[in-house]
Amino acid sequence: MNVGFIGLGRMGTGMAANLLKAGHRVTVHNRTPEKASALLAQGAKAAARVADACRGEAVITMLANDEALESVAFGTDGIVSSLAAGANHVSSSTISVALSERLAQAHAKAGQRYVSAPVFGRPDAAAAAKLFVIAAGAPAAIQAATPIFEAIGQKTFMISDRPEAANLVKLSGNFLIAAMIESLGEALALVGKGGVDPRQYLEMLTSTLFNVPIYKNYGGLIVGGVFEPAGFAAPLGQKDIRLTLAAAEELRVPMPLASLLRDRFLALLAHGGENLDWSAIGVLAAKDAGQ
């Protein structure tokens, strides 16, 4: 396929590289052009403008937040005004449900296809083409995007014909991860202050009741205090919990744990955690306990 890719952060770079490895023709655009250099060396073409990345069968966006996606989608020479009729916009960004609905309407009005396809996985999974893709949109649009999903991920889950449903699922998943980080941090603070070795405790937990990668990976970061470089930066975690709460308010779903997590992220950011991995909220309980 002839594919455009917009957004070359740590996730996007790995995804675009795997599209190239799979034989797709990839044109890349990033606000900071220097970030495209490694991909250009692998055969990608550079797009000076957003519009230049929208000349093919599909364009993929992997951007940090609603504001970044709005600027490239609706701006002058943006995706909606540049993408050909029948071409596909695949949004892998973690964005609000409201923006996903707005994008679906705008693309439909322009005669274009739109698939919401956020992913689960950190940058190492993106580089290894091991992401889990959550896809939602018209069946024909998802089918057209399937070669893209096969190149970047290990499995695709087709959730709904409504694109915004994929964003709701993604936000709910990130809420669960953050809740796990907070609860594990509290448990580690409790046993640590009681004189139990945190590493030994984590080894016991992840060998028995919680023998799953998410506890092992995030538990290792918390116990080791390894929060830089951030695989997923704390401001993005705060943003995702904020979007989760916005969706919950719209649907009238009380989420008291999400409200707690919002405050935990705000506390981390207030104390200079802007550049830390979001798992750094896992040490706040220990600090509260005077450790």
C-alpha positions, 0 to 999 in steps of 0.5 A: 500500500501507499501509506502516509504516516504522521507522528514520529514519536517513539510509538510512531517511529516503530510502527512506520518502520514495520510498515516499511519492513512489510513492503509498504511505501511510506511517506512520513511527516513530523512536526520535527523533521529530524525525527524522520531521518532514521526512517528515510534511511530505511526507504521512507519518503519525507512529506514537508506538509500534512497534505503531502502525506495524504496522497496515498490509499491511507494515512495513519496518525499517531499523535499525543493528544486531541489538540495535535490531531485536530491541528493536522486533521482540520487545519489548512491543507489538513487530512480532511481537506487533502485525503482523496475520496475513498481513502482511509484515515487510520487514527491510532492516537489515544484521543477523546471519544468526542473527537473521534465522533467528530472525525468520523462525521467529517470524513464521511461528509468528505467521502473518505473512510475513517477507522479508529485503531488505537493500540495497546503496547509500549515502544518496545512492542511497537518496534517489534510489531507486537502491538494489539490493535483495537479497530472500529469503523465501517467493515469495508474500511477496516478490511482495507486497513487490515494490511496495516494492522498486520504489519504493526501488530500481533492481533487486531480486535474489531470492536464496533462499526462506530469508530469512537467505540475503539477510543472508549475501549482504549481509555478504559484499558489505560484506566485499568493499567493506571489503577494497577500501578497505583494499587501495586504501589500502595501494596509495595509501600505497605510491605516495604514499611513493614520491613519486607524486601520489595524485590522479594515481594514482587518476585513472589507476587509475579510468580503466583497470583499476578504472573502476567507481564503487566505486573512484572514490567511495571512492578520492576519499574516501581521497585527499581525506580526506573522512570526515565526515559519514559516509555509513556510519559506522565502527562500522557497518563494524566491526559488519558485519565482526564479523557476517561472521566470526560467519557464517563461523565457523558455516559453518567458512569461514576468512576471514583478510582479514576478521580483518585488517579487524576489527583495522583497524576496531578500530584506527580506533575506538581512535583516535577514529574513531567519527564517521568514514566507514568508508572512513577505514580507507583512511588507516591504511596511510599512517599506519603508513608514517609519512606 
